[in-house]
Amino acid sequence: MRLLLDTHTFLWWVSDHASLSRRARKAIADENNDCFFSVASGWELAIKTSQGKLDVGGSLARFLPEQLALNQFQLLPIDLRHVLRVATLPWHHRDPFDRLLAAQCACDHLTLVSADSVIADYGVDLLW
């Protein structure tokens, strides 16, 4: 399976947070699955860090690459086709980052690992 981790999923995974569902934890840990982290999530984390809403225990510039490498998560870039797909999405969700993740899943045939059930309204596969 090809999994795209929602921003909160990534944070809960790297911190071993109890909010991460058993099913999500098992899927991420499964070596047969490819796990992706979107540049959109990195952008979201950068904004939250700069606003003082998120503390990663040091520099985000160090934290993100270290966690991606440690967990063998692949970085998913934002392509023009992803952005254009956002323009066709209905307004089920107002969060621009979640809309972009939904577009990436639709374009790249990824399953989104997220506790946000509204994203399933976009017709993308959701795992939680």
N, C-alpha and C positions, 0 to 999 in steps of 0.2 A: 504494500500500500504506500502511496505517496501522500505524506501528511504535511499540512501547513499549520504551524503553531500560531494561535492567536497570541497577542502580546501578553495577556495575563497567564496564558498556559505556559509560555516560555518562562516567565518569572516564577510561577509556581513550581515548575519542573526544576529549575536551577536552585531554588531554595528548599526543595523537598517539602513544600507547603501541603498541609492536610486538605486544602480545598481542591486539589487536583483529584479528579475522579479515578477510581481503580481502573476503569476501562481505558481512560486516556493514558494513565501511567504505564499500563501494560503495552499499549500500542506504541508509545514513544520508546520504550525499552526494547521492543522487538527489533532485533538486528536485521530482520527481513524487510522492515519498513524504512523508507527514505524520509527523513525529517527536514523540513525547510523552515527557514526564518526569513520573513520578508523585510526588505529595506524599509517598508512602510512601518513595521513594528519598531525598527531601530530609530526611525524618525520620531515616532510617538514617544519612545523612551527618552530621547534627547530633549524633547519639549518638556516632559514631566520632570526630568532631572534639572533642567534650567529653571523651572518654576519652583523648585524646592519640594515637589510633590513625591519625588522618588529619590531614595538614597541607595546606591548600589555598593556602598562601602569603599568608595574611591572614585577613580576616573571612569566614566562610561566608555571612553576611548580605549581603555585597557580591559574593562569588564566584558564588553560585548565580544571582541575577538577571542578572548580567552575562553568564554563560555561556549561560543560556537565551535571552536576547535576541540575543547574538552568533551563536548557532547556529540561531536561529529555531525552537527547540523549544517546543512547547505544554505548558503545565502541566496535568496530569491530576489533578483533585481526587479525594479519597476520598469516595465516596457511601455511603449506607446500604446500597444494593443490593450494592455491592462487599463490604462487611463481612459482610452476610448470606450472600453466596455462599461466603465463606471457611468458614462453618459447614458447608457441604455437601461440602467437598473432602476426599478421603481423605488420609491422613497420609504421602504420598510424601516430603514435605519438612517439616522441623521449623522452618526459618527463617520467622518470621512475616512478614517483608517479602516474601520470595519467594512465600509463599502468597497474600498480598494482590495482588502483581503478577499472579499466575496468575488470580485472581478478576477483576481489572480487564480482563485480556485476554479472558476468557470473556464477561464482561458487555458489553464495548464492541467486540467483534470486532477485536481488535488482535493483531498478530504481535509476540511478545516477542523482542527481540534480546538473546541471552544465550549465554554459554558453558556455562551450567548445563543439561546435557541432561536432568536429572531432571524439570525443569518440563514437559517434553513429555508426561510421564506423566499430566498433568492434562487432556490432550486439547486444549491450546491450540497454536496455530501457533508454532513456534520457528524463528528464523533465526540461523544462525551460520556 
